[in-house]
Amino acid sequence: MGAGLAGLPRMAGAAAPASPHITPRAKHVIVLYMSGGFSHVDPFDPKPRLTREHDRSIGTEEKAAVSGTLRVERFLKAPLWDFRPNRHCGTEVSDLFPFIREQMHEAALIRSMHADHRDHGEATLQLHTGSTGFAMPSLGSWLSYGLGSFNPNLPSHVVISEHRPYNGPQIWDSNFLPSAHDGVLVRPGDDPIPHLTSRAPKRLQDLELGLLESLNQRHLDRGGGDPQLAGRMAAFKTARGLRDLAPRALDLSLESPATLALYGCKPGDRSSYAAQCLMARRLVEHGVRFVEIIDAVGACRDNWDAAHRDVGTHAKYALRVDRPIAGLIQDLKSRGMLDETLLVFCTEFGRSPWAQDGKGTKSRTHHPSAFSCWLAGGGVKGGAIHGKTDDIGNRVAENPVHIHDFHATILHLMGLDHERLTFRHAGRDFRLTDVHGRVAHDILA
């Protein structure tokens, strides 16, 4: 058996479909996570005062320093890109995202997001698990646990990432939920799921896996149901399904030239962000419940966090994702899939309305007090704008949406009541939103 099974990665077993709590608005989720924290006041939250009062002081703030605290003067910084309205709904988006701007009539823009931590690790963990300090099950794992998969031969939770993001696999881990709900990592390129190709002939490996399953089942029955063994058995089943189905699900050569062009994907490309968006659509088509694309390029610091040195670097990262994301929205709509697929465009926090390094500098610092994310597709009120920040984008002024509220809203659109989606562990019931969370009903269609 070793020849056929050695080297298989740890994978989730496909979870059987389950009944939602309420009528779902969407059946699938595609998360478009912009790792590193993009500025909200440059693309999505226009603040004319920043332009009028560029380089004007608004007083000091206290910052942590080796010797204690340091008082730093804050100088307002104008956005680097002009804002223009979407021609259908009027939502203003800057020239940083010209393609996404043309699709904002399909999206509900939340300008009042806020989180609890200003460091990447903790904020990334909260965005994905609801917790800043403890390892907890991820959003994808909770959705998999609550709803299962439409395809028994594919996992219900898939993560597409070129490089290791902040916190690594912790942000797609199932933690204390059954291991069948772990995220399966797909790495863009010629070998998206390492070790998937068997070194043994398929017929022989099928015999080996069948024998292994019968032996494991006998042991499981005798032992009264070991959850770790059951999880391992599910993992082998999924690995077998992935071996047979994943190559086709991830085969972009089956896409038409027109579809490739819509995403900005060149023939033969298997690694660009455009290719990753196409992979996500194909996985959803094949029944995967939850797909996350993590926009992490190279090392962790080679991402949207480059704004702490020069916010102008946003242009590089926006160019990478703008057209593919807009293409994904158009493609899903043309195939009749947008109504049942929820797109989530998010980041872990925003950027300060003032320059991080003083008057005349190019940087913006981490800013969890106010930022922007948007939802599109399944059950969302297209063209809506929810929430408001103050006149410089520093604090939330109306309809705040905390990360727990964001999660509650996503679960609601998928047919799950965030207060009822619980799991008993260590003597208490846990949930994604802990003891918090309110659904943002204003953005629902």
CORKANOR-V734324 format. One record per pair of residues at least 24 apart in sequence whose C-alpha atoms are under 10 Angstrom apart, sorted by the first residue. I is the first residue (numbers start at 1). GAP is how many residues later the second one is. Records with the same first field share a line. If there is no record, write none. Layout:
# CORKANOR-V734324
I=GAP ; GAP
This chain:
# CORKANOR-V734324
1=199 ; 203 ; 204 ; 206 ; 207 ; 208 ; 210 ; 211
2=197 ; 198 ; 203 ; 206
3=195 ; 196 ; 197 ; 198 ; 202 ; 205
4=193 ; 194 ; 195 ; 196 ; 197 ; 198 ; 200 ; 201 ; 202 ; 204 ; 205
5=190 ; 191 ; 192 ; 193 ; 194 ; 195 ; 200 ; 203 ; 204 ; 231 ; 234 ; 235
6=189 ; 192 ; 193
7=187 ; 188 ; 189 ; 190 ; 191
8=185 ; 186 ; 187 ; 188 ; 189 ; 190 ; 227 ; 228 ; 231
9=175 ; 176 ; 184 ; 185 ; 186 ; 187 ; 226 ; 227 ; 230
10=169 ; 172 ; 173 ; 174 ; 175 ; 222 ; 225 ; 226 ; 229
11=144 ; 146 ; 147 ; 168 ; 169 ; 170 ; 171 ; 172 ; 173 ; 174 ; 220 ; 221 ; 223 ; 224 ; 225 ; 226 ; 227 ; 228 ; 231
12=129 ; 142 ; 143 ; 144 ; 145 ; 146 ; 161 ; 162 ; 166 ; 167 ; 168 ; 169 ; 170 ; 171 ; 172 ; 173 ; 219 ; 220 ; 221 ; 222 ; 223 ; 224 ; 225 ; 226 ; 227
13=136 ; 139 ; 140 ; 141 ; 142 ; 143 ; 144 ; 165 ; 166 ; 167 ; 168 ; 169 ; 170 ; 171 ; 217 ; 218 ; 219 ; 220 ; 221 ; 222 ; 223 ; 224 ; 225 ; 226 ; 227 ; 228
14=130 ; 134 ; 135 ; 136 ; 137 ; 138 ; 139 ; 140 ; 141 ; 142 ; 143 ; 166 ; 167 ; 168 ; 220 ; 221 ; 223 ; 224 ; 225 ; 227 ; 274
15=129 ; 130 ; 131 ; 132 ; 133 ; 134 ; 135 ; 136 ; 137 ; 138 ; 139 ; 140 ; 141 ; 142 ; 163 ; 164 ; 165 ; 166 ; 219 ; 223
16=128 ; 129 ; 130 ; 131 ; 132 ; 133 ; 134 ; 135 ; 136 ; 139 ; 140 ; 164
17=127 ; 128 ; 129 ; 130 ; 131 ; 132 ; 133 ; 134 ; 135 ; 139 ; 272
18=126 ; 127 ; 128 ; 129 ; 130 ; 131 ; 132
19=127 ; 128 ; 129 ; 396 ; 397
20=126 ; 127 ; 128 ; 391 ; 392 ; 394 ; 395 ; 396 ; 397 ; 401
21=125 ; 126 ; 391 ; 393 ; 394 ; 395 ; 396 ; 397 ; 399 ; 400
22=390 ; 391 ; 392 ; 393 ; 394 ; 395
23=389 ; 390 ; 391 ; 392 ; 393
24=316 ; 354 ; 355 ; 387 ; 388 ; 389 ; 390 ; 391 ; 392
25=314 ; 315 ; 316 ; 317 ; 352 ; 353 ; 354 ; 355 ; 385 ; 387 ; 388 ; 389 ; 390 ; 419 ; 420
26=311 ; 312 ; 313 ; 314 ; 315 ; 316 ; 317 ; 351 ; 352 ; 353 ; 354 ; 384 ; 385 ; 386 ; 387 ; 388 ; 389
27=120 ; 122 ; 123 ; 257 ; 260 ; 261 ; 262 ; 263 ; 310 ; 312 ; 313 ; 314 ; 315 ; 351 ; 386 ; 387 ; 388
28=115 ; 121 ; 122 ; 128 ; 256 ; 257 ; 259 ; 260 ; 261 ; 262 ; 263 ; 309 ; 310 ; 311 ; 312 ; 313 ; 314 ; 315 ; 350 ; 385 ; 386
29=111 ; 114 ; 128 ; 251 ; 255 ; 259 ; 260 ; 261 ; 262 ; 263 ; 311 ; 312 ; 313 ; 314 ; 315 ; 348 ; 349 ; 381 ; 382 ; 384 ; 385
30=110 ; 128 ; 129 ; 247 ; 250 ; 251 ; 253 ; 254 ; 258 ; 259 ; 260 ; 261 ; 262 ; 263 ; 311 ; 312 ; 313 ; 314 ; 315 ; 346
31=109 ; 128 ; 249 ; 259 ; 260 ; 261 ; 262 ; 263 ; 311 ; 312 ; 313 ; 314 ; 315 ; 344
32=128 ; 245 ; 259 ; 260 ; 261 ; 262 ; 263 ; 289 ; 293 ; 311 ; 312 ; 313 ; 314 ; 315 ; 342 ; 343
33=91 ; 94 ; 95 ; 259 ; 260 ; 261 ; 262 ; 263 ; 311 ; 312 ; 313 ; 314 ; 315 ; 340
34=259 ; 260 ; 261 ; 262 ; 269 ; 270 ; 271 ; 283 ; 284 ; 287 ; 311 ; 312 ; 313 ; 314
35=85 ; 89 ; 130 ; 131 ; 258 ; 259 ; 260 ; 261 ; 262 ; 265 ; 266 ; 267 ; 268 ; 269 ; 270 ; 311 ; 312 ; 313 ; 314
36=83 ; 84 ; 85 ; 87 ; 88 ; 129 ; 130 ; 259 ; 260 ; 264 ; 265 ; 266 ; 267 ; 268 ; 269 ; 270 ; 271 ; 272 ; 311 ; 312 ; 313 ; 314 ; 330
37=81 ; 82 ; 83 ; 86 ; 87 ; 266 ; 267 ; 268 ; 269 ; 270 ; 271 ; 309 ; 310 ; 311 ; 312 ; 313 ; 314 ; 328 ; 329 ; 330 ; 331 ; 334
38=265 ; 266 ; 267 ; 268 ; 269 ; 273 ; 276 ; 279 ; 280 ; 308 ; 309 ; 310 ; 311 ; 312 ; 313 ; 326 ; 328 ; 329 ; 333 ; 334 ; 335
39=40 ; 265 ; 266 ; 268 ; 272 ; 275 ; 308 ; 310 ; 311 ; 312 ; 313 ; 314 ; 325 ; 326 ; 327 ; 328 ; 331 ; 332 ; 333
40=39 ; 71 ; 73 ; 307 ; 309 ; 310 ; 311 ; 312 ; 313 ; 327 ; 330 ; 331 ; 332 ; 333 ; 353
41=36 ; 37 ; 38 ; 39 ; 40 ; 52 ; 53 ; 70 ; 309 ; 310 ; 311 ; 312 ; 329 ; 330 ; 331 ; 348 ; 351 ; 352 ; 353
42=35 ; 36 ; 37 ; 38 ; 39 ; 40 ; 41 ; 51 ; 52 ; 53 ; 54 ; 55 ; 269 ; 270 ; 272 ; 308 ; 309 ; 311
43=36 ; 37 ; 38 ; 39 ; 40 ; 49 ; 50 ; 51 ; 52 ; 53 ; 54 ; 55 ; 58 ; 271 ; 275 ; 329
44=39 ; 47 ; 48 ; 49 ; 50 ; 52 ; 53 ; 57 ; 65 ; 66 ; 67 ; 327 ; 328 ; 329 ; 330
45=34 ; 38 ; 46 ; 47 ; 48 ; 49 ; 64 ; 65 ; 66 ; 67 ; 326 ; 327 ; 343 ; 344 ; 346 ; 347 ; 348
46=32 ; 33 ; 35 ; 36 ; 37 ; 38 ; 46 ; 47 ; 48 ; 343 ; 345 ; 346 ; 347
47=31 ; 32 ; 36 ; 306 ; 342 ; 343 ; 344 ; 345 ; 346
48=30 ; 31 ; 35 ; 343 ; 344
49=27 ; 28 ; 29 ; 342 ; 343 ; 344
50=25 ; 26 ; 27 ; 28 ; 29 ; 303 ; 304 ; 341 ; 342 ; 343
51=25 ; 26 ; 27 ; 28 ; 29 ; 341
52=24 ; 25 ; 26
53=24 ; 25 ; 339
54=24 ; 25 ; 299 ; 300 ; 301 ; 305 ; 306
55=299 ; 300 ; 303 ; 304 ; 305 ; 306
56=298 ; 303 ; 304
57=297 ; 301 ; 302
58=296
72=284 ; 285 ; 286
73=281 ; 282 ; 283 ; 284 ; 285 ; 286
74=278 ; 279 ; 280 ; 281 ; 282 ; 283 ; 284 ; 285
75=278 ; 279 ; 280 ; 281 ; 282 ; 283 ; 284 ; 285 ; 286
76=276 ; 277 ; 278 ; 279 ; 280 ; 282 ; 283 ; 284 ; 288 ; 316
77=275 ; 276 ; 277 ; 278 ; 279 ; 281 ; 282 ; 283 ; 284 ; 285 ; 286 ; 287 ; 315
78=275 ; 276 ; 277 ; 314
79=232 ; 233 ; 274
80=231 ; 232 ; 234 ; 235 ; 282
81=231 ; 234
86=297
88=295
89=293 ; 294 ; 295
90=293 ; 294
91=292 ; 293 ; 294
92=293
95=220 ; 223
96=216 ; 218 ; 219 ; 220 ; 221 ; 222 ; 223 ; 226
97=218 ; 221 ; 222 ; 224 ; 225 ; 226 ; 229
98=220 ; 221 ; 224 ; 225 ; 228
99=220 ; 222 ; 223 ; 224 ; 225 ; 226 ; 227 ; 228
100=218 ; 221 ; 222 ; 223 ; 224 ; 225 ; 226 ; 227 ; 229
101=221 ; 225
102=224
103=222 ; 223 ; 224 ; 226 ; 227 ; 273 ; 279 ; 280
104=222 ; 225 ; 270 ; 271 ; 272 ; 278 ; 279 ; 280 ; 281
105=271 ; 276 ; 277 ; 278 ; 279
106=223 ; 224 ; 227 ; 232 ; 269 ; 270 ; 271 ; 272 ; 274 ; 275 ; 276 ; 277 ; 278
107=222 ; 235 ; 236 ; 237 ; 238 ; 267 ; 268 ; 269 ; 270 ; 271 ; 273 ; 274 ; 275 ; 276 ; 277 ; 278 ; 336
108=236 ; 265 ; 266 ; 267 ; 268 ; 269 ; 272 ; 273 ; 274 ; 275 ; 276 ; 277 ; 278 ; 334 ; 335 ; 336 ; 337
109=236 ; 263 ; 264 ; 265 ; 266 ; 267 ; 272 ; 273 ; 274 ; 275 ; 276 ; 277 ; 278 ; 334
110=261 ; 262 ; 263 ; 264 ; 265 ; 274 ; 275 ; 276 ; 277 ; 278 ; 289 ; 290 ; 291 ; 296 ; 330 ; 333
111=259 ; 260 ; 261 ; 262 ; 263 ; 274 ; 275 ; 276 ; 277 ; 278 ; 282 ; 285 ; 286 ; 287 ; 288 ; 289 ; 290
112=257 ; 258 ; 259 ; 260 ; 261 ; 273 ; 274 ; 275 ; 276 ; 277 ; 278 ; 281 ; 283 ; 284 ; 285 ; 286 ; 287 ; 288 ; 289 ; 290
113=233 ; 235 ; 236 ; 237 ; 255 ; 256 ; 257 ; 258 ; 259 ; 260 ; 261 ; 273 ; 274 ; 275 ; 276 ; 282 ; 283 ; 286 ; 287 ; 288 ; 289 ; 290 ; 292 ; 293
114=234 ; 235 ; 236 ; 253 ; 254 ; 255 ; 256 ; 257 ; 258 ; 281 ; 282 ; 286 ; 287 ; 288 ; 289 ; 290 ; 291 ; 292
115=233 ; 234 ; 235 ; 252 ; 253 ; 254 ; 255 ; 256 ; 286 ; 287 ; 288 ; 289
116=232 ; 233 ; 251 ; 252 ; 253 ; 286 ; 287
117=231 ; 232 ; 249 ; 250 ; 251 ; 252
118=230 ; 231 ; 232 ; 247 ; 248 ; 249 ; 250 ; 251
119=229 ; 230 ; 247 ; 248 ; 249
120=45 ; 46 ; 47 ; 180 ; 185 ; 228 ; 229 ; 246
121=44 ; 45 ; 46 ; 47 ; 227
122=44 ; 45 ; 226
123=43 ; 224 ; 225 ; 226 ; 245 ; 280
124=41 ; 42 ; 43 ; 47 ; 223 ; 224 ; 225
125=41 ; 42 ; 43 ; 45 ; 46 ; 47 ; 223
126=45 ; 222 ; 277 ; 278
127=44 ; 219 ; 220 ; 221 ; 222 ; 275 ; 276 ; 277 ; 279 ; 280
128=42 ; 43 ; 44 ; 45 ; 220 ; 275 ; 279 ; 304
129=41 ; 42 ; 43 ; 44 ; 45 ; 274 ; 275 ; 278 ; 302 ; 303 ; 304
130=273 ; 274 ; 275 ; 276 ; 277 ; 301 ; 302 ; 303 ; 304 ; 306
131=272 ; 273 ; 301 ; 302 ; 303
135=32 ; 35 ; 36 ; 38 ; 39 ; 40 ; 41
136=34 ; 35 ; 36 ; 37 ; 38 ; 39 ; 40 ; 41 ; 294 ; 295 ; 296
137=33 ; 34 ; 35 ; 36 ; 37 ; 38 ; 39 ; 40 ; 41 ; 44 ; 45 ; 293 ; 294 ; 295
138=32 ; 33 ; 34 ; 35 ; 36 ; 37 ; 39 ; 43 ; 44 ; 45 ; 294
139=32 ; 33 ; 34 ; 35 ; 151 ; 268 ; 271 ; 272 ; 293 ; 294
140=31 ; 32 ; 33 ; 34 ; 41 ; 42 ; 43 ; 149 ; 150 ; 151 ; 152
141=30 ; 31 ; 32 ; 33 ; 34 ; 36 ; 37 ; 38 ; 39 ; 40 ; 41 ; 42 ; 149 ; 291
142=31 ; 32 ; 35 ; 39 ; 40 ; 269 ; 276 ; 279 ; 280 ; 281 ; 289 ; 290
143=38 ; 146 ; 147 ; 267 ; 268 ; 271 ; 272 ; 273 ; 278 ; 289
144=30 ; 33 ; 36 ; 37 ; 38 ; 39 ; 144 ; 145 ; 146
145=29 ; 32 ; 33 ; 34 ; 35 ; 36 ; 37 ; 276 ; 277 ; 278
146=35 ; 265 ; 268 ; 269 ; 270 ; 271 ; 274 ; 275 ; 276 ; 277
147=142 ; 267 ; 268 ; 269
148=32 ; 33 ; 140 ; 141 ; 142
149=32 ; 138 ; 139 ; 140 ; 141
150=134 ; 135 ; 136 ; 137 ; 138 ; 139
151=90 ; 133 ; 135 ; 136 ; 137 ; 138
152=85 ; 86 ; 89 ; 90 ; 135 ; 136
153=84 ; 85 ; 86 ; 87 ; 88 ; 89 ; 90 ; 91 ; 92 ; 93 ; 133 ; 134 ; 135
154=30 ; 83 ; 84 ; 85 ; 86 ; 87 ; 88 ; 89 ; 90 ; 91 ; 92 ; 95 ; 129 ; 132 ; 133 ; 134 ; 135
155=25 ; 26 ; 27 ; 28 ; 29 ; 79 ; 80 ; 82 ; 83 ; 84 ; 86 ; 87 ; 128 ; 132 ; 133 ; 134 ; 135
156=24 ; 25 ; 26 ; 27 ; 28 ; 127 ; 128 ; 131 ; 132 ; 133 ; 134 ; 135
157=24 ; 25 ; 26 ; 27 ; 28 ; 131 ; 132 ; 133 ; 134 ; 135
158=24 ; 25 ; 26 ; 27 ; 28 ; 122 ; 125 ; 126 ; 130 ; 131 ; 132 ; 133 ; 134 ; 135
159=24 ; 25 ; 26 ; 27 ; 28 ; 121 ; 131 ; 132 ; 133 ; 134 ; 135
160=24 ; 25 ; 26 ; 27 ; 28 ; 32 ; 113 ; 116 ; 117 ; 119 ; 120 ; 131 ; 132 ; 133 ; 134 ; 135
161=24 ; 25 ; 26 ; 27 ; 31 ; 110 ; 112 ; 115 ; 131 ; 132 ; 133 ; 134 ; 135 ; 136
162=24 ; 25 ; 26 ; 27 ; 30 ; 109 ; 110 ; 111 ; 114 ; 131 ; 132 ; 133 ; 134 ; 135 ; 136
163=24 ; 25 ; 131 ; 132 ; 133 ; 134 ; 135 ; 136 ; 137
164=130 ; 132 ; 133 ; 134 ; 135 ; 136
165=129 ; 130 ; 131 ; 132 ; 133 ; 134 ; 135 ; 136 ; 138
166=130 ; 133 ; 134 ; 135
167=133
172=120
176=247 ; 248 ; 249 ; 250 ; 254
177=246 ; 247 ; 248
178=49 ; 50 ; 52 ; 53
179=48 ; 49 ; 51 ; 52 ; 53 ; 55 ; 56
180=50 ; 51 ; 52 ; 53 ; 54 ; 55 ; 58
181=50 ; 54
182=53
183=107 ; 108 ; 109
184=107
185=107
186=64 ; 90 ; 93 ; 107
187=83 ; 84 ; 89
188=62 ; 81 ; 82 ; 83 ; 84 ; 85 ; 87 ; 88 ; 91
189=80 ; 81 ; 82 ; 83 ; 86 ; 87
190=78 ; 79 ; 80 ; 81
191=56 ; 79
192=54 ; 55 ; 58 ; 78 ; 79
193=49 ; 50 ; 53 ; 54
195=44 ; 48
196=43 ; 44 ; 46 ; 47 ; 48 ; 50 ; 51
197=45 ; 46 ; 47 ; 50
198=42 ; 45
202=38 ; 41 ; 42
205=35
206=34
209=24 ; 27 ; 28 ; 31
210=27
212=24
213=24
245=41
246=37 ; 40
248=34 ; 35 ; 38
249=30 ; 31 ; 32 ; 33 ; 34 ; 35 ; 36 ; 37 ; 38
250=25 ; 26 ; 28 ; 29 ; 30 ; 31 ; 32 ; 33 ; 36
251=27 ; 28 ; 31
252=24 ; 26 ; 27 ; 30
255=27
259=68 ; 69 ; 71 ; 72
260=64 ; 67
261=62 ; 63 ; 66
262=61 ; 62 ; 63 ; 64 ; 65 ; 66 ; 68 ; 69
263=58 ; 59 ; 60 ; 61 ; 62 ; 63 ; 64 ; 65 ; 66 ; 67 ; 68
264=56 ; 57 ; 58 ; 59 ; 60 ; 61 ; 63
265=58 ; 59
272=48 ; 49 ; 52
273=24 ; 47 ; 48 ; 49 ; 50 ; 51 ; 52
274=46 ; 47 ; 48 ; 49 ; 50 ; 51 ; 53 ; 54
275=49
276=48
277=44 ; 47 ; 48 ; 50 ; 51 ; 52
278=46 ; 47 ; 49 ; 50 ; 53
280=48
281=47 ; 48 ; 50 ; 51 ; 56 ; 60
284=53 ; 57
285=47 ; 50 ; 52
289=52
290=51 ; 52
291=52
292=51 ; 52
293=52
294=53
295=25 ; 26 ; 52
304=43
305=46 ; 59 ; 60 ; 61
306=57 ; 58 ; 59
307=44 ; 49 ; 55 ; 56 ; 57 ; 58 ; 59
308=43 ; 44 ; 47 ; 48 ; 49 ; 54 ; 55 ; 56 ; 57 ; 58
309=46 ; 47 ; 48 ; 52 ; 53 ; 54 ; 55 ; 56
310=45 ; 46 ; 51 ; 52 ; 53 ; 54 ; 55
311=40 ; 44 ; 50 ; 51 ; 52 ; 53 ; 54
312=50 ; 51
313=49 ; 50
329=47 ; 48
332=45
333=44
337=40 ; 41
338=38 ; 39 ; 40 ; 41
339=37 ; 38 ; 39 ; 40 ; 41
340=37 ; 38 ; 39 ; 73 ; 74
341=35 ; 36 ; 37 ; 38 ; 72 ; 73
342=33 ; 34 ; 35 ; 36 ; 37 ; 38 ; 68 ; 71 ; 72
343=31 ; 32 ; 33 ; 34 ; 35 ; 37 ; 67
344=29 ; 30 ; 31 ; 32 ; 33 ; 62 ; 66
345=27 ; 28 ; 29 ; 30 ; 31
346=25 ; 26 ; 27 ; 28 ; 29
347=24 ; 25 ; 26
348=24 ; 25 ; 55
349=24
350=43 ; 44
351=42 ; 43
352=40 ; 41 ; 42 ; 43
353=39 ; 40 ; 41
354=38 ; 39 ; 40
367=27 ; 28
368=26 ; 27
369=24 ; 25 ; 26 ; 27 ; 33
370=24 ; 25 ; 26 ; 27 ; 30 ; 31 ; 32
371=24 ; 25 ; 30
372=29
373=33
374=32 ; 69
375=31 ; 34 ; 35 ; 68 ; 69
376=67
377=68
378=35 ; 36 ; 66 ; 67
379=31 ; 33 ; 34 ; 35 ; 64 ; 65 ; 66
380=33 ; 61 ; 62 ; 63 ; 64 ; 65
381=60 ; 61 ; 62 ; 63 ; 64
382=61 ; 62 ; 63
383=60
384=58 ; 59 ; 60 ; 61
385=57 ; 58
386=54 ; 55 ; 56 ; 57
387=53 ; 55
399=41 ; 43
400=40
401=36 ; 37 ; 38 ; 39
402=34 ; 35 ; 36
403=30 ; 33 ; 34 ; 35
404=28 ; 29 ; 30 ; 31 ; 32 ; 33 ; 34 ; 35
405=28 ; 31 ; 32 ; 33 ; 34 ; 35
406=27 ; 31 ; 32 ; 33 ; 34
407=25 ; 26 ; 30 ; 31 ; 32 ; 33
408=24 ; 25 ; 28 ; 29 ; 30 ; 31 ; 32
409=28 ; 29 ; 30 ; 31 ; 32 ; 34 ; 35
410=29 ; 30
411=28
412=26 ; 27 ; 28 ; 29 ; 32
413=26 ; 28 ; 31
